[in-house]
Amino acid sequence: MDSQTGAVCPYCGWPDGAEPFQVVSGHGTAAGRTVWTRCGCGSLQVRIVDARGTRVVSRSRPAPDHHSPAER
């Protein structure tokens, strides 16, 4: 799932199109798919996948007690 925006997570700087992120759920829509993912920092993201590519359209702040996989 490569992001076409070149954007990064504002909380950890990880590129939106890079791994690792966890797919929480995905749902088909008339225009493509809506995919809920979790960034490595814990930020929940809503991604739209359609003919224009993949882009993050919304994201939450990481949970205050979340630790990245590297810190575990």
Contacts in CASP RR format, 6 or more apart in sequence:
PFRMAT RR
TARGET T0000
AUTHOR 0000-0000-0000
METHOD contacts of the structure
MODEL  1
MDSQTGAVCPYCGWPDGAEPFQVVSGHGTAAGRTVWTRCGCGSLQVRIVD
ARGTRVVSRSRPAPDHHSPAER
1 17 0 8 1.000
1 35 0 8 1.000
1 47 0 8 1.000
1 49 0 8 1.000
1 54 0 8 1.000
2 17 0 8 1.000
2 53 0 8 1.000
2 54 0 8 1.000
3 15 0 8 1.000
3 16 0 8 1.000
3 17 0 8 1.000
3 47 0 8 1.000
3 54 0 8 1.000
3 55 0 8 1.000
3 56 0 8 1.000
4 52 0 8 1.000
4 53 0 8 1.000
4 54 0 8 1.000
4 55 0 8 1.000
5 16 0 8 1.000
5 55 0 8 1.000
5 56 0 8 1.000
6 15 0 8 1.000
6 16 0 8 1.000
6 17 0 8 1.000
7 15 0 8 1.000
7 16 0 8 1.000
7 55 0 8 1.000
7 56 0 8 1.000
8 14 0 8 1.000
8 15 0 8 1.000
8 16 0 8 1.000
9 15 0 8 1.000
9 16 0 8 1.000
9 39 0 8 1.000
9 41 0 8 1.000
9 43 0 8 1.000
9 45 0 8 1.000
9 59 0 8 1.000
10 59 0 8 1.000
11 39 0 8 1.000
11 41 0 8 1.000
11 42 0 8 1.000
11 43 0 8 1.000
11 61 0 8 1.000
11 62 0 8 1.000
12 39 0 8 1.000
12 40 0 8 1.000
12 41 0 8 1.000
12 43 0 8 1.000
12 62 0 8 1.000
12 68 0 8 1.000
14 39 0 8 1.000
14 40 0 8 1.000
14 41 0 8 1.000
16 45 0 8 1.000
16 55 0 8 1.000
16 56 0 8 1.000
17 54 0 8 1.000
20 40 0 8 1.000
20 69 0 8 1.000
21 37 0 8 1.000
21 38 0 8 1.000
21 39 0 8 1.000
21 40 0 8 1.000
21 45 0 8 1.000
22 37 0 8 1.000
22 38 0 8 1.000
22 40 0 8 1.000
23 35 0 8 1.000
23 36 0 8 1.000
23 37 0 8 1.000
24 36 0 8 1.000
24 37 0 8 1.000
24 38 0 8 1.000
24 44 0 8 1.000
25 35 0 8 1.000
25 36 0 8 1.000
26 33 0 8 1.000
26 34 0 8 1.000
26 35 0 8 1.000
26 36 0 8 1.000
27 33 0 8 1.000
27 34 0 8 1.000
27 35 0 8 1.000
28 34 0 8 1.000
31 48 0 8 1.000
31 50 0 8 1.000
31 51 0 8 1.000
32 48 0 8 1.000
32 49 0 8 1.000
32 50 0 8 1.000
32 51 0 8 1.000
33 48 0 8 1.000
33 49 0 8 1.000
33 50 0 8 1.000
34 46 0 8 1.000
34 47 0 8 1.000
34 48 0 8 1.000
34 49 0 8 1.000
35 46 0 8 1.000
35 47 0 8 1.000
35 48 0 8 1.000
35 49 0 8 1.000
35 54 0 8 1.000
36 44 0 8 1.000
36 45 0 8 1.000
36 46 0 8 1.000
36 47 0 8 1.000
37 44 0 8 1.000
37 45 0 8 1.000
37 47 0 8 1.000
38 44 0 8 1.000
38 45 0 8 1.000
39 45 0 8 1.000
39 59 0 8 1.000
39 62 0 8 1.000
40 68 0 8 1.000
40 69 0 8 1.000
41 62 0 8 1.000
41 66 0 8 1.000
41 68 0 8 1.000
42 62 0 8 1.000
42 63 0 8 1.000
42 66 0 8 1.000
42 68 0 8 1.000
43 59 0 8 1.000
43 60 0 8 1.000
43 61 0 8 1.000
43 62 0 8 1.000
44 59 0 8 1.000
44 60 0 8 1.000
45 56 0 8 1.000
45 58 0 8 1.000
45 59 0 8 1.000
45 60 0 8 1.000
46 56 0 8 1.000
46 57 0 8 1.000
46 58 0 8 1.000
46 59 0 8 1.000
47 54 0 8 1.000
47 55 0 8 1.000
47 56 0 8 1.000
47 57 0 8 1.000
48 54 0 8 1.000
48 55 0 8 1.000
48 57 0 8 1.000
END
